[in-house]
């Protein structure tokens, strides 16, 4: 992804455009409580985008109910849209995913998802918005 597509803002600029909960999750790597997010049981057809910058991240046809309490997807729209980083917080090793365009924390990816990818992108609802098709 070229630098001209990157979204760079100061903390104060992010605080002006994100809700306090979005700021906590997207900028400070927080998480929402399980089973509370607006997209957890959402089933409309469309595309999920980054709540901070609008980058297209997940298609509704890759969304599934993993029973984990957060929206789960089996694949990303394009692997260049996210950045994968080893996360050793909370006494475990996980793979964090962030938006490649703005650096916003989205959630984590696990290898216990459905075929064909075998992946489960576990995403915070406050990190994404939805565009209906």
C-alpha positions in Angstrom: 0.0 0.0 0.0 1.4 3.4 -0.9 2.1 6.0 1.7 -0.4 8.4 0.1 -3.2 6.1 1.1 -2.1 6.0 4.8 -4.3 7.9 7.3 -2.1 9.6 10.0 -3.6 11.6 12.8 -2.5 12.8 16.2 -4.1 11.4 19.3 -6.0 14.6 19.7 -7.3 14.4 16.1 -8.4 10.7 16.7 -10.2 11.7 19.9 -12.2 14.3 17.9 -13.5 11.7 15.3 -13.8 8.5 17.4 -16.2 7.8 20.3 -14.4 7.1 23.6 -15.0 3.4 23.2 -13.7 3.4 19.6 -10.6 5.4 20.7 -9.9 2.8 23.5 -10.1 -0.1 21.1 -8.8 1.3 17.8 -6.0 3.5 19.3 -5.2 1.9 22.6 -5.7 -1.8 21.8 -8.6 -2.2 24.2 -11.5 -4.7 23.6 -15.3 -4.6 23.9 -17.0 -7.0 26.2 -18.1 -10.2 24.5 -21.7 -10.6 23.2 -22.3 -6.8 23.4 -21.1 -5.5 20.0 -23.6 -4.2 17.4 -22.2 -6.5 14.7 -21.9 -9.7 16.8 -25.2 -11.2 15.4 -25.5 -8.9 12.4 -26.5 -10.8 9.2 -27.1 -8.2 6.5 -25.3 -8.5 3.2 -22.5 -6.0 2.5 -19.0 -5.0 3.5 -17.4 -4.2 6.8 -15.0 -1.3 6.8 -12.6 0.2 9.3 -14.5 2.5 11.7 -11.5 4.9 11.8 -10.6 5.3 8.1 -13.2 3.4 6.0 -10.9 0.8 4.5 -12.8 -2.2 3.2 -11.9 -5.2 5.4 -14.4 -8.0 5.5 -17.3 -9.2 3.3 -20.5 -10.4 4.9 -20.3 -13.7 3.1 -17.2 -14.6 5.2 -18.9 -13.8 8.5 -19.9 -16.7 10.8 -21.0 -17.3 14.3 -18.0 -18.6 16.2 -19.8 -18.4 19.5 -16.9 -16.3 20.9 -18.9 -13.2 21.5 -17.3 -11.0 18.8 -18.0 -10.7 15.1 -16.0 -13.4 13.3 -14.8 -13.7 9.7 -13.0 -16.4 7.8 -11.1 -14.1 5.5 -10.2 -10.5 4.8 -11.2 -8.6 1.6 -7.5 -8.4 0.7 -4.5 -9.5 2.8 -2.8 -6.1 2.2 -5.6 -4.4 4.1 -4.4 -5.7 7.5 -1.1 -6.0 9.4 -0.4 -9.1 11.4 1.7 -8.6 14.6 2.6 -11.1 17.4 0.8 -10.1 20.6 2.3 -11.5 23.9 -0.1 -9.6 26.2 -2.4 -11.3 28.7 0.1 -14.2 29.2 -0.5 -15.8 25.8 0.7 -15.5 22.3 -1.8 -14.3 19.7 -1.8 -12.6 16.4 -3.1 -9.1 16.5 -4.6 -7.5 13.4 -4.5 -3.8 12.7 -5.8 -1.8 9.7 -3.0 -1.3 7.2 -4.3 2.1 6.3 -4.6 3.8 9.7 -3.1 1.4 12.2 -6.3 0.9 14.1 -6.5 -2.2 16.3 -9.2 -4.5 14.9 -8.9 -7.7 17.0 -7.0 -11.0 16.6 -6.8 -13.9 14.2 -6.9 -17.5 15.2 -6.4 -20.8 13.3 -9.6 -22.4 14.5 -12.0 -21.1 11.8 -14.0 -22.9 9.0 -12.6 -24.2 5.7 -11.3 -23.2 3.3 -9.1 -20.7 5.2 -9.2 -22.3 8.6 -9.0 -18.8 10.1 -11.2 -16.9 12.5 -10.7 -13.1 12.5 -12.2 -12.1 15.8 -13.1 -8.4 15.5 -14.4 -5.7 17.8 -17.7 -4.3 16.6 -16.5 -0.8 17.5 -13.5 -1.2 15.2 -15.8 -1.6 12.1 -18.7 0.0 10.3 -21.0 -1.7 7.9 -22.0 -0.7 4.3 -25.1 -2.5 3.1 -25.1 -3.9 -0.4 
